Structure formats: structure tokens, C-alpha cells
Amino acid sequence: MAVSRLDRLFILLDTGTTPVTRKAAAQQLGEVVKLHPHELNNLLSKVLVYLRSTNWDTRIAAGQAVEAIVKNVPEWNPTPRSKQEPGSESPVEDSPSTDRLRFDRFDICRLLKHGASLLGSAGAEFEVQDDKSGEIDPKERIARQRKLLQKKLGLDMGAAIGMNTEDLFNDEDLDYSPSSVSLVNKQ
């Protein structure tokens, strides 16, 4: 299997015998961007692997490679859009092919009727976990809810580092019964 010049540069970046060799490889990687600016993201993603290396010299060389790559990225000069007179309408804005939101065409009723809800959760993870196998002792149910809540909040690891998480919430916080809910709603 043939190894490309680019692959050899990355090998030198990782296993070069001297810092001078590694820096030369880093600078040559920067030269690659001059010739192939469209490959910038691919090149940086390959260098990222070496930035996370366990070898200190490899990380330094990868940092030098990023520096060389950034120095050789061509300058981006976007073409500015011309401003129009406030009274004149642009033919592009009136065309139905534009997907830009315009306030004069915004219909809140349609949005509420057909729009999707932007919630991050359906709420199922906050529901009380019922056991379908039969009636459970309330203390056992509360203990199971406590364990489940600690696991979901990441507090189950607290005991490993000597943190007491028992005082963060008590059994009354976990006790769910229809009678306790109706008392809260009446107040």
C-alpha cells in the first residue's frame, strides 16, 4: 500500500525524531492549504487527532501545524450587498421562491395551529415509575424512586467521592399519591 506525501507529513508530525523535523512537517502541512484551500476542514480534522495525542512533542508539532495552516488560509472577501432605497422594492424579495420570514406575511394563528412544539422533552422522564407486577410497599417504591432520581441526576456517583446526597431531597419530595396532589391543588 502506497503512502501519500500528506500521510508521510502526518507520520513525521507524530514520530519525527527532532523538533526541527516536526516543525518542518507542520510548515509543509500549512503549504498544503495554499494549494488546496477547499481541503481546509479535512486537514484540520486530521491535525485535531494529533492535538489530542498523549505525546507532548506531537501536541506541540500539531499546534505548529495549526498555526501554519491558519497563516496560509486565503483571505475571505465576500461581496457586499448593495443597499436599496427605502421606497423601492426588490424583485428578489417579491418572488415566492424566497423563504425569508416577513412580518407582513406572518400569521400567528396558522403557526399555533400547524406549528411544531419546541420542547426539549415530552416529559415522560418525569413521570412516576409504576410497577405493573402488583402492589408495592410504599417505602420500597420511595426507595426505588430515590435511586432512580439519583441515577438520573448523576448523584449516584457522589458516594464514590465521599459526598452525602441523602439530604438533597427527602421522602416527602418523592411521595406521589393522588391525595397529596389534590391537597397541593386546593391551596
mmCIF file of the C-alpha atoms, coordinates in Angstrom:
data_MODEL
# 
_entry.id   MODEL 
# 
loop_
_atom_site.group_PDB 
_atom_site.id 
_atom_site.type_symbol 
_atom_site.label_atom_id 
_atom_site.label_alt_id 
_atom_site.label_comp_id 
_atom_site.label_asym_id 
_atom_site.label_entity_id 
_atom_site.label_seq_id 
_atom_site.pdbx_PDB_ins_code 
_atom_site.Cartn_x 
_atom_site.Cartn_y 
_atom_site.Cartn_z 
_atom_site.occupancy 
_atom_site.B_iso_or_equiv 
_atom_site.pdbx_formal_charge 
_atom_site.auth_seq_id 
_atom_site.auth_comp_id 
_atom_site.auth_asym_id 
_atom_site.auth_atom_id 
_atom_site.pdbx_PDB_model_num 
ATOM 1   C CA . MET A 1 1   ? 0.000   0.000  0.000  1.00 0.00 ? 1   MET A CA 1 
ATOM 2   C CA . ALA A 1 2   ? 1.438   3.336  -1.057 1.00 0.00 ? 2   ALA A CA 1 
ATOM 3   C CA . VAL A 1 3   ? 1.640   6.134  1.474  1.00 0.00 ? 3   VAL A CA 1 
ATOM 4   C CA . SER A 1 4   ? 0.907   9.592  0.120  1.00 0.00 ? 4   SER A CA 1 
ATOM 5   C CA . ARG A 1 5   ? 3.048   12.633 0.777  1.00 0.00 ? 5   ARG A CA 1 
ATOM 6   C CA . LEU A 1 6   ? 0.344   14.022 3.039  1.00 0.00 ? 6   LEU A CA 1 
ATOM 7   C CA . ASP A 1 7   ? 0.305   10.822 5.094  1.00 0.00 ? 7   ASP A CA 1 
ATOM 8   C CA . ARG A 1 8   ? 4.094   10.977 5.411  1.00 0.00 ? 8   ARG A CA 1 
ATOM 9   C CA . LEU A 1 9   ? 3.822   14.546 6.719  1.00 0.00 ? 9   LEU A CA 1 
ATOM 10  C CA . PHE A 1 10  ? 1.402   13.389 9.395  1.00 0.00 ? 10  PHE A CA 1 
ATOM 11  C CA . ILE A 1 11  ? 3.706   10.493 10.277 1.00 0.00 ? 11  ILE A CA 1 
ATOM 12  C CA . LEU A 1 12  ? 6.588   12.958 10.657 1.00 0.00 ? 12  LEU A CA 1 
ATOM 13  C CA . LEU A 1 13  ? 4.357   15.206 12.749 1.00 0.00 ? 13  LEU A CA 1 
ATOM 14  C CA . ASP A 1 14  ? 3.750   12.291 15.090 1.00 0.00 ? 14  ASP A CA 1 
ATOM 15  C CA . THR A 1 15  ? 7.038   10.390 15.078 1.00 0.00 ? 15  THR A CA 1 
ATOM 16  C CA . GLY A 1 16  ? 9.650   12.887 13.915 1.00 0.00 ? 16  GLY A CA 1 
ATOM 17  C CA . THR A 1 17  ? 12.970  12.363 15.669 1.00 0.00 ? 17  THR A CA 1 
ATOM 18  C CA . THR A 1 18  ? 13.679  16.032 16.376 1.00 0.00 ? 18  THR A CA 1 
ATOM 19  C CA . PRO A 1 19  ? 11.552  19.117 16.972 1.00 0.00 ? 19  PRO A CA 1 
ATOM 20  C CA . VAL A 1 20  ? 13.038  20.639 13.812 1.00 0.00 ? 20  VAL A CA 1 
ATOM 21  C CA . THR A 1 21  ? 11.744  17.721 11.735 1.00 0.00 ? 21  THR A CA 1 
ATOM 22  C CA . ARG A 1 22  ? 8.297   18.002 13.272 1.00 0.00 ? 22  ARG A CA 1 
ATOM 23  C CA . LYS A 1 23  ? 8.186   21.771 12.695 1.00 0.00 ? 23  LYS A CA 1 
ATOM 24  C CA . ALA A 1 24  ? 9.208   21.320 9.060  1.00 0.00 ? 24  ALA A CA 1 
ATOM 25  C CA . ALA A 1 25  ? 6.370   18.813 8.620  1.00 0.00 ? 25  ALA A CA 1 
ATOM 26  C CA . ALA A 1 26  ? 3.968   21.269 10.268 1.00 0.00 ? 26  ALA A CA 1 
ATOM 27  C CA . GLN A 1 27  ? 5.038   24.065 7.922  1.00 0.00 ? 27  GLN A CA 1 
ATOM 28  C CA . GLN A 1 28  ? 4.633   21.814 4.900  1.00 0.00 ? 28  GLN A CA 1 
ATOM 29  C CA . LEU A 1 29  ? 1.117   20.952 6.068  1.00 0.00 ? 29  LEU A CA 1 
ATOM 30  C CA . GLY A 1 30  ? 0.454   24.684 6.047  1.00 0.00 ? 30  GLY A CA 1 
ATOM 31  C CA . GLU A 1 31  ? 1.663   24.826 2.445  1.00 0.00 ? 31  GLU A CA 1 
ATOM 32  C CA . VAL A 1 32  ? -0.922  22.192 1.501  1.00 0.00 ? 32  VAL A CA 1 
ATOM 33  C CA . VAL A 1 33  ? -3.688  24.690 2.298  1.00 0.00 ? 33  VAL A CA 1 
ATOM 34  C CA . LYS A 1 34  ? -2.231  27.145 -0.208 1.00 0.00 ? 34  LYS A CA 1 
ATOM 35  C CA . LEU A 1 35  ? -2.547  24.571 -2.964 1.00 0.00 ? 35  LEU A CA 1 
ATOM 36  C CA . HIS A 1 36  ? -5.862  23.073 -1.833 1.00 0.00 ? 36  HIS A CA 1 
ATOM 37  C CA . PRO A 1 37  ? -7.877  25.629 0.208  1.00 0.00 ? 37  PRO A CA 1 
ATOM 38  C CA . HIS A 1 38  ? -11.057 23.583 -0.209 1.00 0.00 ? 38  HIS A CA 1 
ATOM 39  C CA . GLU A 1 39  ? -9.485  20.815 1.918  1.00 0.00 ? 39  GLU A CA 1 
ATOM 40  C CA . LEU A 1 40  ? -9.121  23.047 4.989  1.00 0.00 ? 40  LEU A CA 1 
ATOM 41  C CA . ASN A 1 41  ? -11.695 21.220 7.126  1.00 0.00 ? 41  ASN A CA 1 
ATOM 42  C CA . ASN A 1 42  ? -10.330 17.778 6.262  1.00 0.00 ? 42  ASN A CA 1 
ATOM 43  C CA . LEU A 1 43  ? -6.795  18.875 7.060  1.00 0.00 ? 43  LEU A CA 1 
ATOM 44  C CA . LEU A 1 44  ? -7.775  20.435 10.378 1.00 0.00 ? 44  LEU A CA 1 
ATOM 45  C CA . SER A 1 45  ? -9.754  17.350 11.379 1.00 0.00 ? 45  SER A CA 1 
ATOM 46  C CA . LYS A 1 46  ? -6.665  15.204 10.800 1.00 0.00 ? 46  LYS A CA 1 
ATOM 47  C CA . VAL A 1 47  ? -4.483  17.602 12.802 1.00 0.00 ? 47  VAL A CA 1 
ATOM 48  C CA . LEU A 1 48  ? -7.030  17.536 15.635 1.00 0.00 ? 48  LEU A CA 1 
ATOM 49  C CA . VAL A 1 49  ? -6.174  13.890 16.281 1.00 0.00 ? 49  VAL A CA 1 
ATOM 50  C CA . TYR A 1 50  ? -2.558  14.873 16.895 1.00 0.00 ? 50  TYR A CA 1 
ATOM 51  C CA . LEU A 1 51  ? -3.568  17.777 19.142 1.00 0.00 ? 51  LEU A CA 1 
ATOM 52  C CA . ARG A 1 52  ? -5.059  15.170 21.480 1.00 0.00 ? 52  ARG A CA 1 
ATOM 53  C CA . SER A 1 53  ? -2.025  12.907 21.424 1.00 0.00 ? 53  SER A CA 1 
ATOM 54  C CA . THR A 1 54  ? -0.504  11.649 24.659 1.00 0.00 ? 54  THR A CA 1 
ATOM 55  C CA . ASN A 1 55  ? 2.956   12.632 23.399 1.00 0.00 ? 55  ASN A CA 1 
ATOM 56  C CA . TRP A 1 56  ? 3.894   16.198 24.327 1.00 0.00 ? 56  TRP A CA 1 
ATOM 57  C CA . ASP A 1 57  ? 6.129   16.761 21.287 1.00 0.00 ? 57  ASP A CA 1 
ATOM 58  C CA . THR A 1 58  ? 3.346   15.597 18.979 1.00 0.00 ? 58  THR A CA 1 
ATOM 59  C CA . ARG A 1 59  ? 0.923   18.082 20.533 1.00 0.00 ? 59  ARG A CA 1 
ATOM 60  C CA . ILE A 1 60  ? 3.440   20.902 20.100 1.00 0.00 ? 60  ILE A CA 1 
ATOM 61  C CA . ALA A 1 61  ? 4.001   19.946 16.456 1.00 0.00 ? 61  ALA A CA 1 
ATOM 62  C CA . ALA A 1 62  ? 0.237   19.751 15.891 1.00 0.00 ? 62  ALA A CA 1 
ATOM 63  C CA . GLY A 1 63  ? -0.127  23.249 17.330 1.00 0.00 ? 63  GLY A CA 1 
ATOM 64  C CA . GLN A 1 64  ? 2.574   24.460 14.963 1.00 0.00 ? 64  GLN A CA 1 
ATOM 65  C CA . ALA A 1 65  ? 0.716   22.769 12.116 1.00 0.00 ? 65  ALA A CA 1 
ATOM 66  C CA . VAL A 1 66  ? -2.496  24.597 13.023 1.00 0.00 ? 66  VAL A CA 1 
ATOM 67  C CA . GLU A 1 67  ? -0.546  27.859 13.099 1.00 0.00 ? 67  GLU A CA 1 
ATOM 68  C CA . ALA A 1 68  ? 0.971   27.181 9.665  1.00 0.00 ? 68  ALA A CA 1 
ATOM 69  C CA . ILE A 1 69  ? -2.410  26.174 8.236  1.00 0.00 ? 69  ILE A CA 1 
ATOM 70  C CA . VAL A 1 70  ? -4.136  29.297 9.547  1.00 0.00 ? 70  VAL A CA 1 
ATOM 71  C CA . LYS A 1 71  ? -1.383  31.536 8.191  1.00 0.00 ? 71  LYS A CA 1 
ATOM 72  C CA . ASN A 1 72  ? -1.883  30.065 4.727  1.00 0.00 ? 72  ASN A CA 1 
ATOM 73  C CA . VAL A 1 73  ? -5.672  30.208 4.593  1.00 0.00 ? 73  VAL A CA 1 
ATOM 74  C CA . PRO A 1 74  ? -6.636  32.628 1.832  1.00 0.00 ? 74  PRO A CA 1 
ATOM 75  C CA . GLU A 1 75  ? -8.366  35.794 2.946  1.00 0.00 ? 75  GLU A CA 1 
ATOM 76  C CA . TRP A 1 76  ? -12.121 35.713 2.587  1.00 0.00 ? 76  TRP A CA 1 
ATOM 77  C CA . ASN A 1 77  ? -13.567 38.734 0.819  1.00 0.00 ? 77  ASN A CA 1 
ATOM 78  C CA . PRO A 1 78  ? -17.325 38.390 0.483  1.00 0.00 ? 78  PRO A CA 1 
ATOM 79  C CA . THR A 1 79  ? -19.068 40.640 -1.984 1.00 0.00 ? 79  THR A CA 1 
ATOM 80  C CA . PRO A 1 80  ? -21.116 43.249 -0.129 1.00 0.00 ? 80  PRO A CA 1 
ATOM 81  C CA . ARG A 1 81  ? -24.806 43.532 -0.895 1.00 0.00 ? 81  ARG A CA 1 
ATOM 82  C CA . SER A 1 82  ? -25.908 46.865 -2.218 1.00 0.00 ? 82  SER A CA 1 
ATOM 83  C CA . LYS A 1 83  ? -28.387 48.765 -0.071 1.00 0.00 ? 83  LYS A CA 1 
ATOM 84  C CA . GLN A 1 84  ? -31.584 49.855 -1.742 1.00 0.00 ? 84  GLN A CA 1 
ATOM 85  C CA . GLU A 1 85  ? -33.680 52.934 -1.306 1.00 0.00 ? 85  GLU A CA 1 
ATOM 86  C CA . PRO A 1 86  ? -36.338 52.576 1.414  1.00 0.00 ? 86  PRO A CA 1 
ATOM 87  C CA . GLY A 1 87  ? -39.200 53.182 -1.036 1.00 0.00 ? 87  GLY A CA 1 
ATOM 88  C CA . SER A 1 88  ? -38.076 50.804 -3.768 1.00 0.00 ? 88  SER A CA 1 
ATOM 89  C CA . GLU A 1 89  ? -38.948 47.133 -3.677 1.00 0.00 ? 89  GLU A CA 1 
ATOM 90  C CA . SER A 1 90  ? -36.526 44.469 -4.769 1.00 0.00 ? 90  SER A CA 1 
ATOM 91  C CA . PRO A 1 91  ? -37.778 41.950 -7.327 1.00 0.00 ? 91  PRO A CA 1 
ATOM 92  C CA . VAL A 1 92  ? -35.981 39.223 -5.370 1.00 0.00 ? 92  VAL A CA 1 
ATOM 93  C CA . GLU A 1 93  ? -37.970 39.958 -2.193 1.00 0.00 ? 93  GLU A CA 1 
ATOM 94  C CA . ASP A 1 94  ? -41.292 39.757 -4.020 1.00 0.00 ? 94  ASP A CA 1 
ATOM 95  C CA . SER A 1 95  ? -40.573 36.413 -5.623 1.00 0.00 ? 95  SER A CA 1 
ATOM 96  C CA . PRO A 1 96  ? -42.353 33.481 -3.980 1.00 0.00 ? 96  PRO A CA 1 
ATOM 97  C CA . SER A 1 97  ? -39.166 31.402 -4.094 1.00 0.00 ? 97  SER A CA 1 
ATOM 98  C CA . THR A 1 98  ? -37.594 33.237 -1.149 1.00 0.00 ? 98  THR A CA 1 
ATOM 99  C CA . ASP A 1 99  ? -38.008 31.544 2.202  1.00 0.00 ? 99  ASP A CA 1 
ATOM 100 C CA . ARG A 1 100 ? -37.371 34.575 4.338  1.00 0.00 ? 100 ARG A CA 1 
ATOM 101 C CA . LEU A 1 101 ? -39.813 35.414 7.063  1.00 0.00 ? 101 LEU A CA 1 
ATOM 102 C CA . ARG A 1 102 ? -41.517 38.745 6.614  1.00 0.00 ? 102 ARG A CA 1 
ATOM 103 C CA . PHE A 1 103 ? -43.591 40.383 9.300  1.00 0.00 ? 103 PHE A CA 1 
ATOM 104 C CA . ASP A 1 104 ? -46.385 41.452 6.958  1.00 0.00 ? 104 ASP A CA 1 
ATOM 105 C CA . ARG A 1 105 ? -46.924 37.804 5.925  1.00 0.00 ? 105 ARG A CA 1 
ATOM 106 C CA . PHE A 1 106 ? -46.560 36.287 9.411  1.00 0.00 ? 106 PHE A CA 1 
ATOM 107 C CA . ASP A 1 107 ? -49.736 34.541 10.614 1.00 0.00 ? 107 ASP A CA 1 
ATOM 108 C CA . ILE A 1 108 ? -49.676 33.690 14.322 1.00 0.00 ? 108 ILE A CA 1 
ATOM 109 C CA . CYS A 1 109 ? -52.939 31.718 14.130 1.00 0.00 ? 109 CYS A CA 1 
ATOM 110 C CA . ARG A 1 110 ? -51.533 29.467 11.421 1.00 0.00 ? 110 ARG A CA 1 
ATOM 111 C CA . LEU A 1 111 ? -48.352 28.990 13.428 1.00 0.00 ? 111 LEU A CA 1 
ATOM 112 C CA . LEU A 1 112 ? -50.261 27.964 16.538 1.00 0.00 ? 112 LEU A CA 1 
ATOM 113 C CA . LYS A 1 113 ? -52.496 25.619 14.567 1.00 0.00 ? 113 LYS A CA 1 
ATOM 114 C CA . HIS A 1 114 ? -49.865 23.912 12.390 1.00 0.00 ? 114 HIS A CA 1 
ATOM 115 C CA . GLY A 1 115 ? -46.537 24.669 14.092 1.00 0.00 ? 115 GLY A CA 1 
ATOM 116 C CA . ALA A 1 116 ? -44.471 22.142 15.971 1.00 0.00 ? 116 ALA A CA 1 
ATOM 117 C CA . SER A 1 117 ? -43.869 22.456 19.678 1.00 0.00 ? 117 SER A CA 1 
ATOM 118 C CA . LEU A 1 118 ? -40.294 23.427 20.533 1.00 0.00 ? 118 LEU A CA 1 
ATOM 119 C CA . LEU A 1 119 ? -39.951 21.419 23.715 1.00 0.00 ? 119 LEU A CA 1 
ATOM 120 C CA . GLY A 1 120 ? -36.795 19.537 24.558 1.00 0.00 ? 120 GLY A CA 1 
ATOM 121 C CA . SER A 1 121 ? -38.715 16.818 26.335 1.00 0.00 ? 121 SER A CA 1 
ATOM 122 C CA . ALA A 1 122 ? -42.057 15.109 26.183 1.00 0.00 ? 122 ALA A CA 1 
ATOM 123 C CA . GLY A 1 123 ? -41.982 14.876 29.976 1.00 0.00 ? 123 GLY A CA 1 
ATOM 124 C CA . ALA A 1 124 ? -42.045 11.089 30.156 1.00 0.00 ? 124 ALA A CA 1 
ATOM 125 C CA . GLU A 1 125 ? -38.827 11.043 32.162 1.00 0.00 ? 125 GLU A CA 1 
ATOM 126 C CA . PHE A 1 126 ? -40.547 12.983 34.952 1.00 0.00 ? 126 PHE A CA 1 
ATOM 127 C CA . GLU A 1 127 ? -43.450 10.584 35.324 1.00 0.00 ? 127 GLU A CA 1 
ATOM 128 C CA . VAL A 1 128 ? -43.668 8.341  38.351 1.00 0.00 ? 128 VAL A CA 1 
ATOM 129 C CA . GLN A 1 129 ? -42.350 4.889  37.537 1.00 0.00 ? 129 GLN A CA 1 
ATOM 130 C CA . ASP A 1 130 ? -45.213 2.475  38.228 1.00 0.00 ? 130 ASP A CA 1 
ATOM 131 C CA . ASP A 1 131 ? -44.592 -1.192 38.751 1.00 0.00 ? 131 ASP A CA 1 
ATOM 132 C CA . LYS A 1 132 ? -47.108 -3.330 36.886 1.00 0.00 ? 132 LYS A CA 1 
ATOM 133 C CA . SER A 1 133 ? -46.224 -6.527 38.762 1.00 0.00 ? 133 SER A CA 1 
ATOM 134 C CA . GLY A 1 134 ? -48.511 -5.758 41.677 1.00 0.00 ? 134 GLY A CA 1 
ATOM 135 C CA . GLU A 1 135 ? -48.861 -3.616 44.755 1.00 0.00 ? 135 GLU A CA 1 
ATOM 136 C CA . ILE A 1 136 ? -45.528 -2.433 46.140 1.00 0.00 ? 136 ILE A CA 1 
ATOM 137 C CA . ASP A 1 137 ? -44.778 -1.355 49.652 1.00 0.00 ? 137 ASP A CA 1 
ATOM 138 C CA . PRO A 1 138 ? -44.709 2.496  49.727 1.00 0.00 ? 138 PRO A CA 1 
ATOM 139 C CA . LYS A 1 139 ? -41.289 2.547  51.393 1.00 0.00 ? 139 LYS A CA 1 
ATOM 140 C CA . GLU A 1 140 ? -39.890 0.278  48.693 1.00 0.00 ? 140 GLU A CA 1 
ATOM 141 C CA . ARG A 1 141 ? -41.453 2.469  45.982 1.00 0.00 ? 141 ARG A CA 1 
ATOM 142 C CA . ILE A 1 142 ? -39.932 5.615  47.515 1.00 0.00 ? 142 ILE A CA 1 
ATOM 143 C CA . ALA A 1 143 ? -36.546 3.909  47.812 1.00 0.00 ? 143 ALA A CA 1 
ATOM 144 C CA . ARG A 1 144 ? -36.754 2.916  44.136 1.00 0.00 ? 144 ARG A CA 1 
ATOM 145 C CA . GLN A 1 145 ? -37.761 6.469  43.125 1.00 0.00 ? 145 GLN A CA 1 
ATOM 146 C CA . ARG A 1 146 ? -34.864 7.887  45.177 1.00 0.00 ? 146 ARG A CA 1 
ATOM 147 C CA . LYS A 1 147 ? -32.408 5.531  43.491 1.00 0.00 ? 147 LYS A CA 1 
ATOM 148 C CA . LEU A 1 148 ? -33.813 6.350  40.029 1.00 0.00 ? 148 LEU A CA 1 
ATOM 149 C CA . LEU A 1 149 ? -33.695 10.100 40.681 1.00 0.00 ? 149 LEU A CA 1 
ATOM 150 C CA . GLN A 1 150 ? -30.135 9.942  41.990 1.00 0.00 ? 150 GLN A CA 1 
ATOM 151 C CA . LYS A 1 151 ? -29.087 7.991  38.912 1.00 0.00 ? 151 LYS A CA 1 
ATOM 152 C CA . LYS A 1 152 ? -30.780 10.437 36.506 1.00 0.00 ? 152 LYS A CA 1 
ATOM 153 C CA . LEU A 1 153 ? -29.204 13.427 38.253 1.00 0.00 ? 153 LEU A CA 1 
ATOM 154 C CA . GLY A 1 154 ? -25.790 11.779 38.404 1.00 0.00 ? 154 GLY A CA 1 
ATOM 155 C CA . LEU A 1 155 ? -25.826 11.781 42.184 1.00 0.00 ? 155 LEU A CA 1 
ATOM 156 C CA . ASP A 1 156 ? -25.231 8.044  42.427 1.00 0.00 ? 156 ASP A CA 1 
ATOM 157 C CA . MET A 1 157 ? -21.532 8.771  41.897 1.00 0.00 ? 157 MET A CA 1 
ATOM 158 C CA . GLY A 1 158 ? -21.472 11.123 44.895 1.00 0.00 ? 158 GLY A CA 1 
ATOM 159 C CA . ALA A 1 159 ? -20.888 8.299  47.359 1.00 0.00 ? 159 ALA A CA 1 
ATOM 160 C CA . ALA A 1 160 ? -17.763 7.293  45.452 1.00 0.00 ? 160 ALA A CA 1 
ATOM 161 C CA . ILE A 1 161 ? -16.181 10.678 46.164 1.00 0.00 ? 161 ILE A CA 1 
ATOM 162 C CA . GLY A 1 162 ? -17.486 10.947 49.720 1.00 0.00 ? 162 GLY A CA 1 
ATOM 163 C CA . MET A 1 163 ? -20.404 13.284 49.047 1.00 0.00 ? 163 MET A CA 1 
ATOM 164 C CA . ASN A 1 164 ? -23.591 12.812 51.052 1.00 0.00 ? 164 ASN A CA 1 
ATOM 165 C CA . THR A 1 165 ? -26.540 13.149 48.677 1.00 0.00 ? 165 THR A CA 1 
ATOM 166 C CA . GLU A 1 166 ? -29.216 11.891 51.070 1.00 0.00 ? 166 GLU A CA 1 
ATOM 167 C CA . ASP A 1 167 ? -30.017 15.414 52.320 1.00 0.00 ? 167 ASP A CA 1 
ATOM 168 C CA . LEU A 1 168 ? -30.738 16.900 48.884 1.00 0.00 ? 168 LEU A CA 1 
ATOM 169 C CA . PHE A 1 169 ? -34.313 15.631 48.851 1.00 0.00 ? 169 PHE A CA 1 
ATOM 170 C CA . ASN A 1 170 ? -36.389 13.763 51.385 1.00 0.00 ? 170 ASN A CA 1 
ATOM 171 C CA . ASP A 1 171 ? -39.056 11.069 51.193 1.00 0.00 ? 171 ASP A CA 1 
ATOM 172 C CA . GLU A 1 172 ? -41.884 13.637 51.114 1.00 0.00 ? 172 GLU A CA 1 
ATOM 173 C CA . ASP A 1 173 ? -40.419 15.049 47.897 1.00 0.00 ? 173 ASP A CA 1 
ATOM 174 C CA . LEU A 1 174 ? -40.656 11.621 46.307 1.00 0.00 ? 174 LEU A CA 1 
ATOM 175 C CA . ASP A 1 175 ? -44.014 10.554 47.728 1.00 0.00 ? 175 ASP A CA 1 
ATOM 176 C CA . TYR A 1 176 ? -46.582 10.711 44.973 1.00 0.00 ? 176 TYR A CA 1 
ATOM 177 C CA . SER A 1 177 ? -50.123 9.914  45.869 1.00 0.00 ? 177 SER A CA 1 
ATOM 178 C CA . PRO A 1 178 ? -53.330 11.339 44.402 1.00 0.00 ? 178 PRO A CA 1 
ATOM 179 C CA . SER A 1 179 ? -54.343 12.667 47.831 1.00 0.00 ? 179 SER A CA 1 
ATOM 180 C CA . SER A 1 180 ? -51.131 14.707 48.179 1.00 0.00 ? 180 SER A CA 1 
ATOM 181 C CA . VAL A 1 181 ? -51.655 16.153 44.696 1.00 0.00 ? 181 VAL A CA 1 
ATOM 182 C CA . SER A 1 182 ? -55.218 17.228 45.471 1.00 0.00 ? 182 SER A CA 1 
ATOM 183 C CA . LEU A 1 183 ? -54.030 18.946 48.665 1.00 0.00 ? 183 LEU A CA 1 
ATOM 184 C CA . VAL A 1 184 ? -51.483 20.951 46.689 1.00 0.00 ? 184 VAL A CA 1 
ATOM 185 C CA . ASN A 1 185 ? -54.081 21.947 44.082 1.00 0.00 ? 185 ASN A CA 1 
ATOM 186 C CA . LYS A 1 186 ? -56.542 23.181 46.751 1.00 0.00 ? 186 LYS A CA 1 
ATOM 187 C CA . GLN A 1 187 ? -54.017 25.561 48.316 1.00 0.00 ? 187 GLN A CA 1 
# 
